[in-house]
Amino acid sequence: MEEVAQEPVPARLLLVDDEPNVLASLSRVLRHEGYVLHTAENGPSALAVLEREPIDLLLCDFLMPEMDGAELCTRVRQQWPDCQRLLLTGQSDLAATVRAINDGHIYGYLAKPWDDDGLRLTLRQALQHQHAESERKRLEALIRTQNEELATLNATLEQRVEARTQELKQTSDMLEVAFQELRKSYVTATKVFSSLLSQRFPPRYQTNAKVGALVQAFATEHGLDEKLQHELELAAALYNLGKLAWSDRMIASPVEQLTGEQRELYRRYPTTGENLLMSLEHMEGTARLIRHHREHWNGNGFPDRLQGEAIPYGSRLLGLAVDFIELQRGMILPQQVTRPRALELLRKFSGRLYDPSLCRAFIALCQDKAPDLESHGRPVTALETRQLQPRMVLAQDIRSTSGMLLLHEGKELTAHLIEKLMLLEEAENQRYTILVYREDKDDE
């Protein structure tokens, strides 16, 4: 008899908020997502649900009576470490939220009021991250078991040793794939977090995606090492984290028009961004790049007045990309400048603000490549949504009109995802142009 494939078990979510209307809104948004939903109005009630029900993901409010969200997440981490944890917060103290995320080992947080699409996407990413972590642990346990078995087979026939070695290699390859997927999910989650932070800025000032495309294109073109590329990708997504505490008026003001007090606040944003990231695992290198991306080659920058090659290479590159984009968006001078004029200004200040050799290479890249710089050196094709086919691979991130990350670069399309994009086009009354990697037959 043929084995009957088991139906996938739906993810089990626990929603916790002391406001019934918030719980009702969350349940309504997630009702048709295929999840099993449980709700609780406070921390003790949530713990009671966890005692009797297996829960895959906890989404709880930050501020609640009796037990706040940070304490609840810490308790859940201690008793049910495999339960993924996210925080729902309406507070404006970002530093307190980051500390809560670190203390509770929380996957991330969503700000109130939330965006429904962003909520769904974040939950899917959190569950994918949980699945990847579970698979990694399973594969590590499998490797340990197989290593023990290999030790007992040392005296057996050479053919059996060779066969077992091949099995181990396959398992090791699977573990590497799982690790790379986990790392990719970490980057994707950072981009999702970045897209949420971008909602604080006017659309014209949401620069992270363009800065990220520039530094990735440069890194690929010049063969920067993998670790630095990874840190640069995260730094480009989070470099303006320190601006979140600014007033709306200051955010919308070009640097050249800031007052004395505002300039002092402006000069502190790289260190504020670094401080917010230093408590997070694996972000030390990224935080260092963000701290120094406003240093100048001649030593007149900030915050530490580093000079020349004392400035980290990644910070010098990030600073160039940020200035190039922000000049064109009108964030530095009182007016927007054209792309050629921006390149001219970079060339003018080479040797004073910028590393001369790095500046020449950066300008050459911008002059030789298309403005979007999203292809990373691989051939791409621009298609309308109706022209997409399953198994095509995205060559750039897809974002909604509000700047929300929908699908990340490198994602393989399915018929379901293509249908979702077409429905989104109808809902937003616009047409997307999608870049996908082209598989040239001559290259096969």
Residue pairs with C-beta under 8 A, 6 or more apart in sequence:
10 34
10 35
10 36
11 34
11 35
11 36
11 56
11 57
11 127
12 35
12 36
12 38
12 53
12 54
12 55
12 56
12 57
13 30
13 35
13 36
13 37
13 38
13 55
13 56
13 57
13 58
13 59
13 123
14 38
14 39
14 40
14 46
14 49
14 50
14 53
14 55
14 57
14 58
14 59
14 60
15 23
15 26
15 27
15 30
15 37
15 38
15 39
15 40
15 59
15 60
16 39
16 40
16 41
16 42
16 43
16 45
16 46
16 58
16 59
16 60
16 61
16 64
16 69
16 72
17 23
17 26
17 41
17 60
17 61
17 64
17 88
18 41
18 42
18 61
18 64
18 65
19 61
20 41
22 61
22 88
22 112
23 39
23 41
26 59
26 119
27 37
27 39
29 116
29 119
29 120
30 37
30 119
30 120
30 123
31 37
33 120
33 123
35 123
38 49
38 53
38 55
40 46
40 48
40 49
42 64
42 65
42 66
42 67
43 60
43 64
43 66
43 67
43 68
43 71
43 72
43 75
44 66
44 67
46 58
46 60
46 72
47 72
47 75
47 76
49 55
50 58
50 76
50 79
50 80
50 83
55 80
55 83
56 83
56 84
56 127
56 130
57 83
57 84
57 85
57 86
57 123
57 126
57 127
57 130
58 72
58 73
58 76
58 83
58 84
58 85
58 86
59 86
59 87
59 88
59 110
59 123
60 69
60 72
60 73
60 85
60 86
60 87
60 88
61 69
61 87
61 88
61 89
62 68
62 69
62 70
62 87
62 88
62 89
62 90
62 91
62 97
62 100
62 109
63 69
63 89
63 90
63 91
64 72
67 75
69 87
69 88
69 89
69 100
70 87
70 99
70 100
70 103
70 104
73 85
73 87
73 100
73 104
73 105
73 106
74 103
74 104
76 83
76 85
76 104
77 83
77 85
77 104
77 105
82 130
82 134
84 107
84 126
84 127
84 129
84 130
85 104
85 105
85 106
85 107
86 106
86 107
86 108
86 109
86 110
86 122
86 123
86 126
87 97
87 100
87 101
87 104
87 106
87 108
87 109
87 110
88 109
88 110
88 112
88 114
89 97
89 109
89 110
89 111
89 112
90 111
90 112
91 97
94 244
94 245
94 276
95 275
95 276
97 109
98 276
98 279
98 280
99 279
100 106
101 108
101 109
101 280
102 279
102 280
107 126
107 129
107 130
107 189
108 122
108 126
108 189
108 192
108 193
110 118
110 119
110 122
110 196
111 196
115 196
115 199
115 402
115 404
117 400
117 404
117 406
118 192
118 195
118 196
118 404
121 192
121 404
121 405
121 406
122 192
122 196
125 185
125 188
125 189
125 192
126 189
128 185
129 182
129 185
129 186
129 189
132 178
132 181
132 182
132 185
133 182
135 178
136 175
136 178
136 179
136 182
139 171
139 174
139 175
139 178
140 175
142 171
143 168
143 171
143 172
143 175
146 164
146 167
146 168
146 171
147 168
149 164
150 164
150 165
150 168
153 160
153 161
153 164
154 161
183 230
184 410
186 282
187 230
187 233
187 234
187 408
188 405
188 408
190 234
190 237
190 238
191 237
191 397
191 405
191 408
192 405
193 237
193 238
194 208
194 237
194 238
194 405
195 208
195 399
195 403
195 404
195 405
196 404
197 238
197 240
197 241
197 244
198 206
198 208
198 403
199 402
199 403
199 404
200 243
200 244
200 251
201 240
201 243
201 251
202 251
202 252
203 403
204 329
204 330
205 251
205 252
205 329
205 331
206 403
207 240
207 322
207 325
207 326
207 329
207 331
208 236
208 237
208 238
208 239
208 240
209 397
209 399
210 325
211 236
211 239
211 318
211 321
211 322
211 325
212 233
212 236
212 237
213 372
213 373
213 374
213 396
214 236
214 321
214 324
214 325
214 366
214 373
215 232
215 233
215 235
215 236
215 317
215 318
215 321
216 229
216 232
216 233
216 236
216 373
216 376
217 365
217 369
217 373
217 374
217 375
217 376
217 377
218 224
218 317
218 321
218 361
218 362
218 365
219 228
219 229
219 232
219 317
220 229
220 376
220 377
221 365
221 377
222 361
224 232
227 285
228 313
228 314
231 285
231 286
231 289
231 314
232 289
232 314
232 317
232 318
234 283
234 286
235 286
235 289
235 290
235 293
235 314
235 318
236 318
236 321
238 273
238 277
238 286
238 290
239 270
239 273
239 290
239 293
239 318
239 322
240 269
240 273
241 272
241 273
241 276
241 277
241 290
242 268
242 269
242 270
242 271
242 272
242 273
242 274
242 276
242 290
243 251
243 269
245 272
246 265
246 269
250 258
250 262
250 265
250 266
253 262
254 330
254 331
254 332
254 333
254 334
255 266
255 331
255 332
255 333
256 332
256 333
256 334
257 334
258 266
267 294
267 302
267 303
268 303
270 290
270 291
270 292
270 293
270 294
270 302
270 303
271 291
271 303
273 287
273 290
273 291
274 287
274 288
274 290
274 291
277 283
277 286
277 287
277 290
278 284
278 287
288 312
288 315
289 312
289 314
289 315
289 318
290 315
290 318
291 303
291 304
291 315
292 303
292 304
292 306
292 311
292 312
292 315
293 315
293 318
293 319
293 322
294 301
294 302
294 303
294 319
295 301
295 302
295 304
295 305
295 306
295 307
295 311
295 315
295 316
295 319
296 307
296 352
296 353
296 354
297 307
297 308
297 311
297 316
297 351
297 352
297 353
297 354
297 355
297 356
298 307
298 351
298 352
298 353
299 305
299 306
299 307
299 308
301 311
301 353
308 355
309 355
311 355
313 358
316 354
316 355
316 358
317 358
317 362
319 353
319 354
320 346
320 354
320 358
320 359
320 362
321 362
323 332
323 342
323 346
323 353
324 342
324 343
324 346
324 362
324 366
326 332
327 333
327 336
327 337
327 341
327 342
327 345
328 336
328 337
328 338
328 339
328 342
329 336
330 336
330 337
337 345
339 366
339 371
343 363
343 366
343 367
346 354
346 359
346 362
346 363
347 359
347 363
350 356
350 359
350 360
351 359
365 373
366 373
372 396
372 435
374 380
374 395
374 396
374 409
374 435
375 395
375 396
375 435
375 437
376 395
378 395
378 437
378 438
379 437
379 438
379 440
380 395
380 435
380 436
380 437
380 438
381 435
381 436
381 437
381 438
382 433
382 434
382 435
383 433
383 434
383 435
383 436
384 431
384 432
384 433
384 434
385 418
385 421
385 422
385 425
385 431
385 432
385 434
386 422
388 413
388 418
388 421
388 434
388 436
389 413
389 418
390 413
390 414
390 415
390 418
391 412
391 413
392 412
392 413
392 436
392 437
393 410
393 411
393 412
393 413
393 436
393 437
394 407
394 408
394 409
394 410
394 411
394 413
394 434
394 435
394 436
394 437
395 409
395 435
395 436
395 437
396 409
396 435
397 405
397 406
397 407
397 408
397 409
398 405
398 406
398 407
398 421
398 432
398 434
399 405
399 406
400 406
400 424
400 428
401 428
401 430
406 421
406 424
407 417
407 421
411 417
413 436
421 432
421 434
425 431
425 432
